[in-house]
Amino acid sequence: MSQMITIELNGQQQPLPPGSTVNDLLAIVGSDGKSVAVLVNDRIIRPESRALHQLQEGNRVELLIFAGGG
């Protein structure tokens, strides 16, 4: 079995299988990705790029959830 990589997700360590994409991470955390912004190392990853953007050891990922209100 492959060694896991570790990223920082919203300030916490998160192990992932090597080759995981942003979409894979969203599935792991239970997000449909529709109301969330994703930043990897302070760069916004647009929804159309998430399936191709592979995460690497040590990446800093922030998931920002949009909440409606008034």
Backbone bond lengths (Angstrom), bond angles and torsions (degrees), N, CA, C in turn:
res aa  C-N    CA-C-N  psi(-1)  N-CA   C-N-CA  omega(-1)  CA-C   N-CA-C  phi
1 M - - - 1.466 - - 1.528 109.28 -
2 S 1.309 116.51 144.53 1.464 121.88 -177.90 1.516 110.99 -70.97
3 Q 1.309 114.65 151.02 1.455 121.98 174.93 1.532 108.63 -69.89
4 M 1.329 116.74 143.33 1.458 120.85 177.53 1.533 109.37 -79.45
5 I 1.328 115.74 153.93 1.461 120.65 169.98 1.528 106.57 -101.54
6 T 1.316 116.44 162.88 1.458 120.72 177.42 1.519 108.79 -125.35
7 I 1.323 114.97 128.10 1.457 121.35 174.15 1.526 107.76 -114.62
8 E 1.322 115.84 169.61 1.456 121.05 172.56 1.517 106.85 -104.62
9 L 1.316 116.85 116.19 1.462 122.78 -178.14 1.522 108.75 -112.07
10 N 1.331 116.47 111.40 1.471 121.64 -178.45 1.523 111.11 48.89
11 G 1.346 116.25 42.26 1.455 121.73 175.30 1.518 115.72 86.31
12 Q 1.340 117.82 -0.65 1.462 121.97 -179.03 1.523 110.13 -118.12
13 Q 1.324 116.12 147.01 1.460 120.46 177.01 1.528 109.70 -68.84
14 Q 1.332 116.91 135.41 1.466 122.70 -179.00 1.524 108.86 -136.01
15 P 1.351 118.19 112.33 1.466 119.24 175.46 1.532 110.43 -76.80
16 L 1.325 115.16 144.94 1.466 121.89 178.80 1.521 109.12 -142.46
17 P 1.328 117.03 152.67 1.461 119.10 171.82 1.531 110.14 -66.07
18 P 1.332 117.93 145.08 1.468 119.95 176.31 1.529 110.27 -57.45
19 G 1.334 116.30 144.04 1.456 120.79 179.17 1.515 113.68 85.97
20 S 1.342 117.48 2.46 1.466 120.46 179.80 1.524 110.23 -64.94
21 T 1.322 114.74 140.38 1.465 121.09 176.42 1.527 109.63 -99.91
22 V 1.316 115.63 173.25 1.462 120.26 174.98 1.532 109.82 -59.06
23 N 1.332 118.09 -41.32 1.465 120.56 177.62 1.519 111.52 -60.90
24 D 1.335 117.43 -39.34 1.468 120.37 177.18 1.526 110.24 -61.15
25 L 1.322 116.62 -44.02 1.459 120.69 179.16 1.527 110.70 -61.70
26 L 1.314 117.16 -44.29 1.464 120.11 178.73 1.526 111.11 -59.31
27 A 1.318 117.52 -40.33 1.463 120.96 177.98 1.525 110.91 -64.87
28 I 1.331 117.24 -40.40 1.465 121.52 179.99 1.523 110.86 -62.00
29 V 1.329 117.34 -40.40 1.466 120.13 -178.45 1.534 112.40 -86.69
30 G 1.322 117.32 -1.42 1.456 121.03 174.92 1.522 115.25 82.46
31 S 1.319 116.27 26.58 1.467 120.22 179.01 1.518 110.42 -102.74
32 D 1.328 116.16 139.82 1.469 119.41 174.40 1.526 111.05 -81.68
33 G 1.338 116.88 -7.64 1.458 121.34 176.62 1.507 115.15 80.24
34 K 1.330 117.81 -1.62 1.464 119.99 -174.62 1.524 112.87 -78.42
35 S 1.323 117.45 -34.63 1.464 119.38 -175.89 1.527 111.18 -117.35
36 V 1.329 115.03 36.70 1.458 119.76 -177.50 1.531 110.11 -134.50
37 A 1.318 115.12 141.04 1.464 120.93 170.83 1.521 106.88 -102.20
38 V 1.325 116.71 141.38 1.464 121.73 -178.86 1.521 109.06 -119.14
39 L 1.333 115.06 126.99 1.460 121.31 173.74 1.519 108.13 -118.10
40 V 1.316 116.41 131.50 1.461 122.39 174.33 1.519 106.65 -118.86
41 N 1.326 115.96 118.61 1.467 121.66 -177.03 1.526 110.82 50.38
42 D 1.335 115.37 45.15 1.468 124.19 176.90 1.531 114.32 69.73
43 R 1.322 117.83 12.74 1.479 121.66 175.80 1.523 109.04 -110.10
44 I 1.333 116.87 131.28 1.460 120.78 177.68 1.523 109.12 -70.64
45 I 1.327 115.69 132.13 1.469 121.56 175.18 1.525 106.81 -105.65
46 R 1.310 115.23 110.39 1.462 120.83 -176.02 1.535 109.97 -69.72
47 P 1.336 116.85 151.75 1.469 120.28 -176.76 1.528 114.23 -52.14
48 E 1.329 117.14 -37.91 1.467 119.16 -178.05 1.533 112.45 -71.81
49 S 1.318 118.08 -13.03 1.473 121.55 179.96 1.524 113.66 -101.80
50 R 1.314 116.98 -8.12 1.471 120.26 -172.77 1.519 114.26 -64.72
51 A 1.323 118.10 -33.12 1.466 120.68 -178.47 1.527 111.62 -70.68
52 L 1.328 117.44 -23.56 1.461 121.28 -176.91 1.523 113.77 -102.22
53 H 1.338 117.08 -15.85 1.466 120.35 -175.09 1.530 109.76 -81.57
54 Q 1.332 116.09 103.33 1.462 120.95 179.32 1.516 110.26 -81.59
55 L 1.323 114.79 135.83 1.459 121.28 177.77 1.518 109.72 -84.43
56 Q 1.329 115.44 146.17 1.465 122.15 -177.30 1.524 109.78 -119.65
57 E 1.318 115.39 158.13 1.460 122.09 175.88 1.528 109.88 -48.78
58 G 1.332 116.19 129.04 1.457 121.02 175.35 1.515 115.82 84.47
59 N 1.350 118.55 -2.76 1.472 119.30 177.52 1.528 110.11 -58.02
60 R 1.333 115.26 143.72 1.465 121.99 173.61 1.524 107.08 -100.91
61 V 1.327 116.14 116.13 1.462 121.49 -177.11 1.526 108.96 -116.56
62 E 1.325 115.41 132.46 1.462 121.60 174.68 1.517 107.62 -119.75
63 L 1.326 115.61 128.75 1.456 121.65 173.02 1.522 107.30 -106.80
64 L 1.313 116.29 118.69 1.466 122.13 -178.77 1.520 108.19 -109.75
65 I 1.314 115.68 119.20 1.457 121.07 -175.09 1.522 109.34 -98.24
66 F 1.327 114.78 128.22 1.456 120.77 178.45 1.520 109.00 -84.00
67 A 1.302 116.08 130.24 1.465 121.01 177.59 1.525 108.29 -119.89
68 G 1.302 115.06 131.63 1.456 119.63 177.45 1.521 110.16 -79.34
69 G 1.256 115.20 160.30 1.464 119.16 178.48 1.511 109.77 175.68
70 G 1.285 114.48 177.66 1.441 115.43 -178.82 1.414 113.11 -159.41
